[in-house]
Amino acid sequence: MQHGLTNSDIAELVAWRRKLHQQPEISGEEEKTALEVVDFLTPTEPDEVLTGMGGHGVAAVYDSGVPGPTLLFRSELDALPIEEISTAPHRSQVPGKSHMCGHEGHTTILAAMARQLGRKRPARGRVVLMFQPAEETGAGAAGVIADARYPTIAPDFAFSLHNLPGTPLGHVRLKEGVVNCASRGMRIVLDGKTAHSSMPETGTSPMVVVSRLMPALTGLSAGRFDSDDFALVTITHTEMGERVFGIAPGRAEVWATLRTRLDERMDDLVAAAESLVREEAKNDGLKHSVDYHEIFVASLNDAEATAHLRAAMDDEGIAHDERELPMRASEDFGRFGHGAKSAMLFLGSGENTPQLHNPDYDFPDDLIPIGARIFMRTVANLLDAPQSSNGNG
């Protein structure tokens, strides 16, 4: 397989990344970004392009026509509801929205792969470039996998990357096992009965229950982060009653984020939190309801998939280690690991760069060829090297 990008390729990819940066779309709204991806990929002549996956997702298939494994590489299309404060010429042109997580850079790395796959297909098997929507809300991967067309591109191996500020530029963090936590947003609604503030005893206020619930929920946190028993509950929002002085409240909401290293531990934490809410509401004669939002499963790197990424980086002379992993943050790429051998790496974006979700963050263009090299070497090692493999081609 032809390997490497020309100087012209890199210049065009950088310009395209900056174009995407100027026109960010948040989770669920990535329609124009998806069209940009399809337009950019068209000259590479993919064998199949699936659009509208999981919302606005795009899957481009590069098929050798020879039986072999299917490799899926995922990037994200969505931006964030953050006002950018950068003075860069390519800063966001959309008020209140910006690519402060680098997803447009990850997407450009996959576009760099498309350039090379368009010139020469792998010797066997096929490569699927998955441009996924709605990663930030946790809905995108689940939506893609639930799409009726997904079984036609279901991979044997799935790979992804995320840039990582605070890590030297181009240096990779990678380990097998847990790399990102499971998490979910828990919204608790408590309903009682309003009353005149001069006669609060004639109503049923949720105030006392709210005051007990917040410390009780955070008290479910347990275990060291390096333990599979780790659990963390963070209260993120609460509101109660109307903003007036004449009404004693009859309704309240408490929002909390539940976080664990493992999905099984999350099941236990959810059960404990719901039991706590149920008992507290019952004790004070309140009705209650619970619903969940932004549900992320744990991301676990498969040993074999991780070994393939390590081998590719060794072949390319790219430094890597296991430091700073796993992370408390969540990533919806973990869902791809439920049906494939999957692994995600973290590509250093500089020790002194702004952190992700900071309003002055900007994806380093120098990472585009580095990320593409790692992934293209992975393709070459798995699909071009002579070896036996079971795959669905």
Contacts in CASP RR format, 6 or more apart in sequence:
PFRMAT RR
TARGET T0000
AUTHOR 0000-0000-0000
METHOD contacts of the structure
MODEL  1
MQHGLTNSDIAELVAWRRKLHQQPEISGEEEKTALEVVDFLTPTEPDEVL
TGMGGHGVAAVYDSGVPGPTLLFRSELDALPIEEISTAPHRSQVPGKSHM
CGHEGHTTILAAMARQLGRKRPARGRVVLMFQPAEETGAGAAGVIADARY
PTIAPDFAFSLHNLPGTPLGHVRLKEGVVNCASRGMRIVLDGKTAHSSMP
ETGTSPMVVVSRLMPALTGLSAGRFDSDDFALVTITHTEMGERVFGIAPG
RAEVWATLRTRLDERMDDLVAAAESLVREEAKNDGLKHSVDYHEIFVASL
NDAEATAHLRAAMDDEGIAHDERELPMRASEDFGRFGHGAKSAMLFLGSG
ENTPQLHNPDYDFPDDLIPIGARIFMRTVANLLDAPQSSNGNG
1 116 0 8 1.000
1 120 0 8 1.000
1 121 0 8 1.000
1 122 0 8 1.000
1 123 0 8 1.000
1 376 0 8 1.000
1 379 0 8 1.000
1 380 0 8 1.000
1 383 0 8 1.000
1 384 0 8 1.000
2 116 0 8 1.000
2 119 0 8 1.000
2 120 0 8 1.000
3 116 0 8 1.000
3 376 0 8 1.000
3 377 0 8 1.000
3 380 0 8 1.000
4 116 0 8 1.000
4 369 0 8 1.000
4 372 0 8 1.000
4 373 0 8 1.000
4 376 0 8 1.000
5 13 0 8 1.000
5 112 0 8 1.000
5 115 0 8 1.000
5 116 0 8 1.000
5 369 0 8 1.000
5 372 0 8 1.000
9 112 0 8 1.000
9 115 0 8 1.000
10 368 0 8 1.000
10 369 0 8 1.000
13 108 0 8 1.000
13 111 0 8 1.000
13 112 0 8 1.000
13 115 0 8 1.000
13 368 0 8 1.000
14 108 0 8 1.000
14 365 0 8 1.000
14 368 0 8 1.000
16 36 0 8 1.000
16 40 0 8 1.000
16 108 0 8 1.000
16 111 0 8 1.000
17 104 0 8 1.000
17 105 0 8 1.000
17 107 0 8 1.000
17 108 0 8 1.000
17 363 0 8 1.000
17 365 0 8 1.000
17 368 0 8 1.000
18 90 0 8 1.000
18 365 0 8 1.000
19 36 0 8 1.000
19 90 0 8 1.000
20 33 0 8 1.000
20 36 0 8 1.000
20 99 0 8 1.000
20 104 0 8 1.000
20 105 0 8 1.000
20 107 0 8 1.000
20 108 0 8 1.000
21 90 0 8 1.000
21 91 0 8 1.000
21 92 0 8 1.000
21 98 0 8 1.000
21 99 0 8 1.000
21 104 0 8 1.000
21 362 0 8 1.000
21 363 0 8 1.000
22 90 0 8 1.000
22 91 0 8 1.000
22 92 0 8 1.000
22 93 0 8 1.000
23 32 0 8 1.000
23 33 0 8 1.000
23 36 0 8 1.000
23 92 0 8 1.000
23 93 0 8 1.000
23 94 0 8 1.000
24 33 0 8 1.000
24 79 0 8 1.000
24 80 0 8 1.000
24 92 0 8 1.000
24 94 0 8 1.000
24 97 0 8 1.000
24 98 0 8 1.000
24 99 0 8 1.000
24 104 0 8 1.000
25 31 0 8 1.000
25 32 0 8 1.000
25 33 0 8 1.000
25 77 0 8 1.000
25 78 0 8 1.000
25 79 0 8 1.000
25 94 0 8 1.000
25 97 0 8 1.000
26 78 0 8 1.000
26 79 0 8 1.000
26 80 0 8 1.000
26 81 0 8 1.000
26 97 0 8 1.000
26 136 0 8 1.000
27 78 0 8 1.000
27 133 0 8 1.000
27 134 0 8 1.000
27 135 0 8 1.000
27 136 0 8 1.000
27 137 0 8 1.000
27 138 0 8 1.000
27 139 0 8 1.000
27 140 0 8 1.000
28 55 0 8 1.000
28 56 0 8 1.000
28 78 0 8 1.000
28 133 0 8 1.000
28 134 0 8 1.000
28 137 0 8 1.000
28 139 0 8 1.000
29 56 0 8 1.000
29 78 0 8 1.000
30 55 0 8 1.000
30 56 0 8 1.000
30 57 0 8 1.000
30 77 0 8 1.000
30 78 0 8 1.000
30 133 0 8 1.000
30 134 0 8 1.000
31 56 0 8 1.000
33 56 0 8 1.000
33 77 0 8 1.000
33 78 0 8 1.000
33 107 0 8 1.000
34 51 0 8 1.000
34 52 0 8 1.000
34 56 0 8 1.000
34 57 0 8 1.000
34 58 0 8 1.000
34 77 0 8 1.000
34 131 0 8 1.000
34 133 0 8 1.000
37 58 0 8 1.000
37 77 0 8 1.000
37 107 0 8 1.000
37 111 0 8 1.000
37 131 0 8 1.000
38 49 0 8 1.000
38 51 0 8 1.000
38 58 0 8 1.000
40 111 0 8 1.000
40 114 0 8 1.000
41 49 0 8 1.000
41 58 0 8 1.000
41 60 0 8 1.000
41 111 0 8 1.000
41 114 0 8 1.000
41 129 0 8 1.000
44 60 0 8 1.000
44 62 0 8 1.000
44 114 0 8 1.000
44 115 0 8 1.000
44 117 0 8 1.000
44 118 0 8 1.000
45 118 0 8 1.000
46 60 0 8 1.000
46 61 0 8 1.000
46 62 0 8 1.000
46 114 0 8 1.000
46 117 0 8 1.000
46 118 0 8 1.000
46 129 0 8 1.000
47 61 0 8 1.000
47 62 0 8 1.000
47 63 0 8 1.000
47 126 0 8 1.000
48 59 0 8 1.000
48 60 0 8 1.000
48 61 0 8 1.000
48 63 0 8 1.000
49 58 0 8 1.000
49 59 0 8 1.000
49 60 0 8 1.000
49 61 0 8 1.000
50 58 0 8 1.000
50 59 0 8 1.000
50 61 0 8 1.000
50 149 0 8 1.000
50 153 0 8 1.000
51 57 0 8 1.000
51 58 0 8 1.000
52 58 0 8 1.000
52 147 0 8 1.000
53 59 0 8 1.000
53 130 0 8 1.000
53 132 0 8 1.000
53 133 0 8 1.000
53 143 0 8 1.000
53 144 0 8 1.000
53 147 0 8 1.000
53 149 0 8 1.000
53 150 0 8 1.000
54 132 0 8 1.000
54 133 0 8 1.000
54 134 0 8 1.000
54 140 0 8 1.000
54 143 0 8 1.000
54 144 0 8 1.000
54 146 0 8 1.000
54 147 0 8 1.000
55 133 0 8 1.000
55 134 0 8 1.000
55 140 0 8 1.000
55 143 0 8 1.000
56 77 0 8 1.000
56 133 0 8 1.000
57 77 0 8 1.000
57 130 0 8 1.000
57 131 0 8 1.000
57 132 0 8 1.000
57 133 0 8 1.000
57 144 0 8 1.000
58 77 0 8 1.000
58 130 0 8 1.000
58 131 0 8 1.000
59 128 0 8 1.000
59 129 0 8 1.000
59 130 0 8 1.000
59 131 0 8 1.000
59 144 0 8 1.000
59 153 0 8 1.000
60 114 0 8 1.000
60 128 0 8 1.000
60 129 0 8 1.000
60 131 0 8 1.000
61 126 0 8 1.000
61 127 0 8 1.000
61 128 0 8 1.000
61 129 0 8 1.000
61 153 0 8 1.000
62 114 0 8 1.000
62 117 0 8 1.000
62 118 0 8 1.000
62 121 0 8 1.000
62 122 0 8 1.000
62 126 0 8 1.000
62 127 0 8 1.000
62 128 0 8 1.000
62 129 0 8 1.000
63 121 0 8 1.000
63 125 0 8 1.000
63 126 0 8 1.000
63 393 0 8 1.000
64 121 0 8 1.000
64 122 0 8 1.000
64 123 0 8 1.000
64 124 0 8 1.000
64 125 0 8 1.000
64 126 0 8 1.000
64 383 0 8 1.000
65 121 0 8 1.000
65 124 0 8 1.000
65 125 0 8 1.000
65 126 0 8 1.000
65 393 0 8 1.000
66 123 0 8 1.000
66 124 0 8 1.000
66 125 0 8 1.000
67 124 0 8 1.000
67 125 0 8 1.000
67 391 0 8 1.000
67 393 0 8 1.000
68 124 0 8 1.000
68 125 0 8 1.000
68 126 0 8 1.000
68 383 0 8 1.000
68 389 0 8 1.000
68 391 0 8 1.000
68 392 0 8 1.000
68 393 0 8 1.000
69 124 0 8 1.000
69 125 0 8 1.000
69 155 0 8 1.000
69 156 0 8 1.000
69 157 0 8 1.000
69 382 0 8 1.000
69 383 0 8 1.000
69 389 0 8 1.000
69 390 0 8 1.000
69 391 0 8 1.000
69 392 0 8 1.000
69 393 0 8 1.000
70 125 0 8 1.000
70 126 0 8 1.000
70 127 0 8 1.000
70 128 0 8 1.000
70 153 0 8 1.000
70 154 0 8 1.000
70 155 0 8 1.000
70 156 0 8 1.000
70 157 0 8 1.000
70 391 0 8 1.000
70 392 0 8 1.000
70 393 0 8 1.000
71 125 0 8 1.000
71 126 0 8 1.000
71 127 0 8 1.000
71 128 0 8 1.000
71 155 0 8 1.000
71 156 0 8 1.000
71 157 0 8 1.000
71 158 0 8 1.000
71 159 0 8 1.000
71 378 0 8 1.000
71 379 0 8 1.000
71 382 0 8 1.000
71 383 0 8 1.000
72 127 0 8 1.000
72 128 0 8 1.000
72 130 0 8 1.000
72 153 0 8 1.000
72 155 0 8 1.000
72 157 0 8 1.000
72 158 0 8 1.000
72 159 0 8 1.000
72 336 0 8 1.000
72 340 0 8 1.000
73 110 0 8 1.000
73 113 0 8 1.000
73 127 0 8 1.000
73 128 0 8 1.000
73 129 0 8 1.000
73 130 0 8 1.000
73 158 0 8 1.000
73 159 0 8 1.000
73 160 0 8 1.000
73 375 0 8 1.000
74 110 0 8 1.000
74 130 0 8 1.000
74 131 0 8 1.000
74 132 0 8 1.000
74 141 0 8 1.000
74 158 0 8 1.000
74 159 0 8 1.000
74 160 0 8 1.000
74 333 0 8 1.000
74 336 0 8 1.000
75 103 0 8 1.000
75 105 0 8 1.000
75 106 0 8 1.000
75 107 0 8 1.000
75 109 0 8 1.000
75 110 0 8 1.000
75 129 0 8 1.000
75 130 0 8 1.000
75 131 0 8 1.000
75 132 0 8 1.000
75 160 0 8 1.000
76 101 0 8 1.000
76 103 0 8 1.000
76 106 0 8 1.000
76 107 0 8 1.000
76 131 0 8 1.000
76 132 0 8 1.000
76 133 0 8 1.000
76 135 0 8 1.000
76 136 0 8 1.000
77 103 0 8 1.000
77 107 0 8 1.000
77 131 0 8 1.000
77 132 0 8 1.000
77 133 0 8 1.000
78 103 0 8 1.000
78 133 0 8 1.000
78 134 0 8 1.000
78 135 0 8 1.000
78 136 0 8 1.000
78 137 0 8 1.000
79 92 0 8 1.000
79 97 0 8 1.000
79 98 0 8 1.000
79 99 0 8 1.000
79 100 0 8 1.000
79 101 0 8 1.000
79 103 0 8 1.000
79 104 0 8 1.000
80 97 0 8 1.000
80 98 0 8 1.000
80 99 0 8 1.000
80 100 0 8 1.000
80 101 0 8 1.000
80 136 0 8 1.000
80 357 0 8 1.000
81 96 0 8 1.000
81 97 0 8 1.000
82 96 0 8 1.000
82 97 0 8 1.000
82 98 0 8 1.000
82 100 0 8 1.000
82 357 0 8 1.000
82 359 0 8 1.000
83 95 0 8 1.000
83 96 0 8 1.000
83 98 0 8 1.000
83 359 0 8 1.000
84 91 0 8 1.000
84 92 0 8 1.000
84 96 0 8 1.000
84 98 0 8 1.000
84 100 0 8 1.000
84 359 0 8 1.000
84 360 0 8 1.000
85 359 0 8 1.000
85 360 0 8 1.000
86 92 0 8 1.000
86 359 0 8 1.000
86 360 0 8 1.000
86 362 0 8 1.000
88 362 0 8 1.000
91 98 0 8 1.000
92 98 0 8 1.000
92 99 0 8 1.000
98 359 0 8 1.000
99 105 0 8 1.000
99 363 0 8 1.000
100 356 0 8 1.000
100 357 0 8 1.000
100 358 0 8 1.000
100 359 0 8 1.000
100 361 0 8 1.000
101 136 0 8 1.000
101 356 0 8 1.000
101 357 0 8 1.000
101 361 0 8 1.000
102 163 0 8 1.000
102 356 0 8 1.000
102 361 0 8 1.000
102 363 0 8 1.000
103 135 0 8 1.000
104 363 0 8 1.000
105 163 0 8 1.000
105 363 0 8 1.000
105 367 0 8 1.000
105 368 0 8 1.000
106 160 0 8 1.000
106 161 0 8 1.000
106 162 0 8 1.000
106 163 0 8 1.000
107 131 0 8 1.000
108 368 0 8 1.000
109 161 0 8 1.000
109 367 0 8 1.000
109 368 0 8 1.000
109 371 0 8 1.000
109 372 0 8 1.000
109 375 0 8 1.000
110 129 0 8 1.000
110 130 0 8 1.000
110 131 0 8 1.000
110 375 0 8 1.000
112 368 0 8 1.000
112 369 0 8 1.000
112 371 0 8 1.000
112 372 0 8 1.000
113 127 0 8 1.000
113 129 0 8 1.000
113 372 0 8 1.000
113 375 0 8 1.000
113 376 0 8 1.000
113 379 0 8 1.000
114 129 0 8 1.000
116 372 0 8 1.000
116 376 0 8 1.000
117 127 0 8 1.000
117 129 0 8 1.000
117 379 0 8 1.000
122 379 0 8 1.000
122 380 0 8 1.000
122 383 0 8 1.000
122 384 0 8 1.000
123 383 0 8 1.000
123 384 0 8 1.000
124 383 0 8 1.000
124 384 0 8 1.000
124 393 0 8 1.000
125 383 0 8 1.000
125 391 0 8 1.000
125 393 0 8 1.000
126 393 0 8 1.000
127 379 0 8 1.000
127 383 0 8 1.000
128 153 0 8 1.000
128 155 0 8 1.000
130 144 0 8 1.000
130 153 0 8 1.000
132 140 0 8 1.000
132 141 0 8 1.000
132 144 0 8 1.000
133 140 0 8 1.000
133 144 0 8 1.000
134 140 0 8 1.000
134 143 0 8 1.000
135 141 0 8 1.000
135 331 0 8 1.000
135 332 0 8 1.000
135 333 0 8 1.000
137 293 0 8 1.000
137 294 0 8 1.000
138 294 0 8 1.000
138 295 0 8 1.000
138 296 0 8 1.000
138 330 0 8 1.000
138 332 0 8 1.000
139 294 0 8 1.000
139 332 0 8 1.000
140 332 0 8 1.000
141 332 0 8 1.000
141 333 0 8 1.000
141 334 0 8 1.000
141 335 0 8 1.000
141 336 0 8 1.000
142 295 0 8 1.000
142 332 0 8 1.000
142 335 0 8 1.000
144 150 0 8 1.000
145 335 0 8 1.000
145 336 0 8 1.000
145 338 0 8 1.000
154 339 0 8 1.000
154 340 0 8 1.000
154 392 0 8 1.000
155 336 0 8 1.000
155 340 0 8 1.000
156 340 0 8 1.000
156 341 0 8 1.000
156 389 0 8 1.000
156 390 0 8 1.000
156 391 0 8 1.000
156 392 0 8 1.000
157 305 0 8 1.000
157 308 0 8 1.000
157 340 0 8 1.000
157 341 0 8 1.000
157 342 0 8 1.000
157 382 0 8 1.000
158 305 0 8 1.000
158 333 0 8 1.000
158 336 0 8 1.000
158 337 0 8 1.000
158 340 0 8 1.000
158 341 0 8 1.000
158 342 0 8 1.000
158 343 0 8 1.000
159 305 0 8 1.000
159 309 0 8 1.000
159 342 0 8 1.000
159 343 0 8 1.000
159 344 0 8 1.000
159 345 0 8 1.000
159 375 0 8 1.000
159 378 0 8 1.000
160 333 0 8 1.000
160 336 0 8 1.000
160 342 0 8 1.000
160 343 0 8 1.000
160 344 0 8 1.000
160 345 0 8 1.000
161 344 0 8 1.000
161 345 0 8 1.000
161 346 0 8 1.000
161 347 0 8 1.000
161 371 0 8 1.000
161 374 0 8 1.000
161 375 0 8 1.000
162 331 0 8 1.000
162 344 0 8 1.000
162 345 0 8 1.000
162 346 0 8 1.000
162 347 0 8 1.000
163 346 0 8 1.000
163 347 0 8 1.000
163 348 0 8 1.000
163 349 0 8 1.000
163 356 0 8 1.000
163 363 0 8 1.000
163 364 0 8 1.000
163 367 0 8 1.000
164 173 0 8 1.000
164 324 0 8 1.000
164 346 0 8 1.000
164 347 0 8 1.000
164 348 0 8 1.000
164 349 0 8 1.000
165 348 0 8 1.000
165 349 0 8 1.000
165 350 0 8 1.000
165 353 0 8 1.000
165 354 0 8 1.000
165 355 0 8 1.000
165 356 0 8 1.000
165 361 0 8 1.000
166 348 0 8 1.000
166 349 0 8 1.000
166 350 0 8 1.000
166 351 0 8 1.000
166 352 0 8 1.000
166 353 0 8 1.000
166 355 0 8 1.000
167 173 0 8 1.000
167 324 0 8 1.000
167 346 0 8 1.000
167 347 0 8 1.000
167 348 0 8 1.000
167 349 0 8 1.000
167 350 0 8 1.000
167 351 0 8 1.000
168 319 0 8 1.000
168 348 0 8 1.000
168 350 0 8 1.000
168 351 0 8 1.000
169 348 0 8 1.000
169 349 0 8 1.000
169 350 0 8 1.000
169 351 0 8 1.000
169 364 0 8 1.000
169 366 0 8 1.000
169 367 0 8 1.000
170 318 0 8 1.000
170 319 0 8 1.000
170 347 0 8 1.000
170 348 0 8 1.000
170 349 0 8 1.000
170 350 0 8 1.000
170 366 0 8 1.000
170 367 0 8 1.000
170 370 0 8 1.000
171 318 0 8 1.000
171 319 0 8 1.000
171 320 0 8 1.000
171 321 0 8 1.000
171 348 0 8 1.000
172 313 0 8 1.000
172 318 0 8 1.000
172 319 0 8 1.000
172 320 0 8 1.000
172 321 0 8 1.000
172 345 0 8 1.000
172 346 0 8 1.000
172 347 0 8 1.000
172 348 0 8 1.000
172 374 0 8 1.000
173 320 0 8 1.000
173 321 0 8 1.000
173 322 0 8 1.000
173 323 0 8 1.000
173 324 0 8 1.000
173 325 0 8 1.000
173 345 0 8 1.000
173 346 0 8 1.000
173 348 0 8 1.000
174 301 0 8 1.000
174 306 0 8 1.000
174 309 0 8 1.000
174 310 0 8 1.000
174 313 0 8 1.000
174 320 0 8 1.000
174 321 0 8 1.000
174 322 0 8 1.000
174 325 0 8 1.000
174 343 0 8 1.000
174 345 0 8 1.000
174 346 0 8 1.000
175 301 0 8 1.000
175 306 0 8 1.000
175 322 0 8 1.000
175 325 0 8 1.000
175 326 0 8 1.000
176 301 0 8 1.000
176 302 0 8 1.000
176 303 0 8 1.000
176 306 0 8 1.000
176 307 0 8 1.000
176 343 0 8 1.000
177 300 0 8 1.000
177 301 0 8 1.000
177 302 0 8 1.000
177 303 0 8 1.000
177 306 0 8 1.000
177 326 0 8 1.000
178 261 0 8 1.000
178 262 0 8 1.000
178 298 0 8 1.000
178 299 0 8 1.000
178 300 0 8 1.000
178 301 0 8 1.000
178 326 0 8 1.000
179 299 0 8 1.000
179 300 0 8 1.000
179 301 0 8 1.000
179 325 0 8 1.000
179 326 0 8 1.000
179 327 0 8 1.000
179 331 0 8 1.000
179 344 0 8 1.000
179 346 0 8 1.000
180 296 0 8 1.000
180 298 0 8 1.000
180 299 0 8 1.000
180 326 0 8 1.000
180 327 0 8 1.000
180 329 0 8 1.000
180 330 0 8 1.000
180 331 0 8 1.000
180 333 0 8 1.000
180 334 0 8 1.000
180 344 0 8 1.000
181 259 0 8 1.000
181 260 0 8 1.000
181 261 0 8 1.000
181 296 0 8 1.000
181 298 0 8 1.000
181 326 0 8 1.000
181 327 0 8 1.000
181 328 0 8 1.000
181 329 0 8 1.000
181 330 0 8 1.000
182 259 0 8 1.000
182 260 0 8 1.000
182 261 0 8 1.000
182 262 0 8 1.000
182 263 0 8 1.000
182 265 0 8 1.000
182 266 0 8 1.000
182 296 0 8 1.000
182 297 0 8 1.000
182 298 0 8 1.000
182 330 0 8 1.000
183 257 0 8 1.000
183 258 0 8 1.000
183 259 0 8 1.000
183 260 0 8 1.000
183 294 0 8 1.000
183 295 0 8 1.000
183 296 0 8 1.000
183 330 0 8 1.000
184 257 0 8 1.000
184 258 0 8 1.000
184 266 0 8 1.000
184 270 0 8 1.000
184 292 0 8 1.000
184 293 0 8 1.000
184 294 0 8 1.000
184 295 0 8 1.000
184 296 0 8 1.000
185 236 0 8 1.000
185 255 0 8 1.000
185 256 0 8 1.000
185 257 0 8 1.000
185 258 0 8 1.000
185 292 0 8 1.000
185 293 0 8 1.000
185 294 0 8 1.000
185 295 0 8 1.000
186 255 0 8 1.000
186 256 0 8 1.000
186 257 0 8 1.000
186 258 0 8 1.000
186 270 0 8 1.000
186 273 0 8 1.000
186 290 0 8 1.000
186 292 0 8 1.000
187 253 0 8 1.000
187 254 0 8 1.000
187 255 0 8 1.000
187 290 0 8 1.000
187 291 0 8 1.000
187 292 0 8 1.000
187 293 0 8 1.000
188 213 0 8 1.000
188 253 0 8 1.000
188 254 0 8 1.000
188 255 0 8 1.000
188 256 0 8 1.000
188 277 0 8 1.000
188 288 0 8 1.000
188 289 0 8 1.000
188 290 0 8 1.000
189 251 0 8 1.000
189 252 0 8 1.000
189 253 0 8 1.000
189 288 0 8 1.000
189 289 0 8 1.000
189 290 0 8 1.000
190 206 0 8 1.000
190 209 0 8 1.000
190 210 0 8 1.000
190 251 0 8 1.000
190 252 0 8 1.000
190 253 0 8 1.000
190 254 0 8 1.000
190 281 0 8 1.000
190 286 0 8 1.000
190 287 0 8 1.000
190 288 0 8 1.000
191 206 0 8 1.000
191 250 0 8 1.000
191 251 0 8 1.000
191 286 0 8 1.000
191 287 0 8 1.000
191 288 0 8 1.000
191 289 0 8 1.000
192 203 0 8 1.000
192 204 0 8 1.000
192 205 0 8 1.000
192 206 0 8 1.000
192 250 0 8 1.000
192 251 0 8 1.000
192 285 0 8 1.000
192 286 0 8 1.000
192 287 0 8 1.000
193 203 0 8 1.000
193 204 0 8 1.000
193 250 0 8 1.000
194 203 0 8 1.000
194 241 0 8 1.000
194 247 0 8 1.000
194 248 0 8 1.000
194 249 0 8 1.000
194 250 0 8 1.000
194 251 0 8 1.000
195 201 0 8 1.000
195 202 0 8 1.000
195 203 0 8 1.000
195 205 0 8 1.000
195 247 0 8 1.000
195 248 0 8 1.000
195 250 0 8 1.000
196 202 0 8 1.000
196 246 0 8 1.000
196 247 0 8 1.000
196 248 0 8 1.000
197 245 0 8 1.000
197 246 0 8 1.000
197 247 0 8 1.000
197 248 0 8 1.000
198 246 0 8 1.000
199 248 0 8 1.000
200 248 0 8 1.000
203 248 0 8 1.000
203 250 0 8 1.000
204 250 0 8 1.000
204 284 0 8 1.000
204 285 0 8 1.000
204 286 0 8 1.000
205 248 0 8 1.000
205 249 0 8 1.000
205 250 0 8 1.000
206 240 0 8 1.000
206 249 0 8 1.000
206 250 0 8 1.000
206 251 0 8 1.000
206 252 0 8 1.000
206 284 0 8 1.000
206 286 0 8 1.000
207 240 0 8 1.000
207 249 0 8 1.000
207 252 0 8 1.000
208 284 0 8 1.000
209 252 0 8 1.000
209 280 0 8 1.000
209 281 0 8 1.000
209 283 0 8 1.000
209 284 0 8 1.000
209 286 0 8 1.000
210 238 0 8 1.000
210 240 0 8 1.000
210 252 0 8 1.000
210 254 0 8 1.000
212 280 0 8 1.000
213 254 0 8 1.000
213 276 0 8 1.000
213 277 0 8 1.000
213 280 0 8 1.000
214 235 0 8 1.000
214 238 0 8 1.000
214 254 0 8 1.000
216 276 0 8 1.000
216 280 0 8 1.000
217 233 0 8 1.000
217 235 0 8 1.000
217 254 0 8 1.000
217 256 0 8 1.000
217 273 0 8 1.000
217 276 0 8 1.000
218 233 0 8 1.000
218 234 0 8 1.000
218 235 0 8 1.000
218 256 0 8 1.000
219 233 0 8 1.000
220 231 0 8 1.000
220 233 0 8 1.000
220 269 0 8 1.000
220 272 0 8 1.000
220 273 0 8 1.000
220 276 0 8 1.000
221 231 0 8 1.000
221 232 0 8 1.000
221 233 0 8 1.000
222 229 0 8 1.000
222 230 0 8 1.000
222 231 0 8 1.000
223 229 0 8 1.000
223 230 0 8 1.000
223 231 0 8 1.000
224 230 0 8 1.000
225 261 0 8 1.000
225 328 0 8 1.000
227 261 0 8 1.000
228 261 0 8 1.000
228 262 0 8 1.000
228 265 0 8 1.000
229 265 0 8 1.000
230 260 0 8 1.000
230 261 0 8 1.000
230 265 0 8 1.000
231 258 0 8 1.000
231 259 0 8 1.000
231 260 0 8 1.000
231 265 0 8 1.000
231 268 0 8 1.000
231 269 0 8 1.000
232 258 0 8 1.000
232 259 0 8 1.000
232 260 0 8 1.000
232 328 0 8 1.000
233 256 0 8 1.000
233 257 0 8 1.000
233 258 0 8 1.000
233 259 0 8 1.000
233 269 0 8 1.000
233 273 0 8 1.000
234 256 0 8 1.000
234 257 0 8 1.000
234 259 0 8 1.000
235 254 0 8 1.000
235 255 0 8 1.000
235 256 0 8 1.000
236 255 0 8 1.000
236 256 0 8 1.000
236 257 0 8 1.000
237 253 0 8 1.000
237 254 0 8 1.000
237 255 0 8 1.000
238 252 0 8 1.000
238 253 0 8 1.000
238 254 0 8 1.000
238 255 0 8 1.000
239 252 0 8 1.000
239 253 0 8 1.000
240 249 0 8 1.000
240 250 0 8 1.000
240 251 0 8 1.000
240 252 0 8 1.000
240 253 0 8 1.000
241 247 0 8 1.000
241 249 0 8 1.000
241 250 0 8 1.000
241 251 0 8 1.000
241 252 0 8 1.000
242 249 0 8 1.000
256 273 0 8 1.000
258 266 0 8 1.000
258 269 0 8 1.000
258 270 0 8 1.000
258 273 0 8 1.000
259 328 0 8 1.000
259 330 0 8 1.000
260 266 0 8 1.000
260 269 0 8 1.000
260 298 0 8 1.000
261 298 0 8 1.000
261 326 0 8 1.000
262 298 0 8 1.000
263 297 0 8 1.000
263 298 0 8 1.000
266 298 0 8 1.000
274 290 0 8 1.000
277 288 0 8 1.000
277 290 0 8 1.000
278 288 0 8 1.000
281 287 0 8 1.000
281 288 0 8 1.000
296 330 0 8 1.000
296 331 0 8 1.000
296 332 0 8 1.000
296 334 0 8 1.000
297 332 0 8 1.000
297 334 0 8 1.000
297 335 0 8 1.000
297 338 0 8 1.000
298 334 0 8 1.000
299 330 0 8 1.000
299 331 0 8 1.000
299 333 0 8 1.000
299 334 0 8 1.000
299 344 0 8 1.000
300 334 0 8 1.000
300 337 0 8 1.000
301 342 0 8 1.000
301 343 0 8 1.000
301 344 0 8 1.000
302 337 0 8 1.000
302 341 0 8 1.000
302 342 0 8 1.000
302 343 0 8 1.000
304 341 0 8 1.000
305 341 0 8 1.000
305 342 0 8 1.000
305 343 0 8 1.000
306 343 0 8 1.000
308 343 0 8 1.000
308 378 0 8 1.000
308 381 0 8 1.000
308 382 0 8 1.000
309 343 0 8 1.000
309 345 0 8 1.000
309 374 0 8 1.000
309 378 0 8 1.000
310 320 0 8 1.000
311 381 0 8 1.000
312 374 0 8 1.000
312 375 0 8 1.000
312 377 0 8 1.000
312 378 0 8 1.000
312 381 0 8 1.000
313 319 0 8 1.000
313 320 0 8 1.000
313 374 0 8 1.000
313 377 0 8 1.000
315 377 0 8 1.000
315 381 0 8 1.000
316 373 0 8 1.000
316 374 0 8 1.000
316 377 0 8 1.000
318 370 0 8 1.000
318 373 0 8 1.000
318 374 0 8 1.000
320 345 0 8 1.000
324 346 0 8 1.000
325 346 0 8 1.000
331 344 0 8 1.000
333 342 0 8 1.000
333 344 0 8 1.000
334 342 0 8 1.000
334 344 0 8 1.000
336 342 0 8 1.000
345 374 0 8 1.000
347 367 0 8 1.000
347 370 0 8 1.000
347 371 0 8 1.000
347 374 0 8 1.000
348 367 0 8 1.000
349 363 0 8 1.000
349 364 0 8 1.000
349 367 0 8 1.000
350 364 0 8 1.000
353 361 0 8 1.000
353 364 0 8 1.000
354 360 0 8 1.000
354 361 0 8 1.000
354 362 0 8 1.000
355 361 0 8 1.000
382 389 0 8 1.000
END
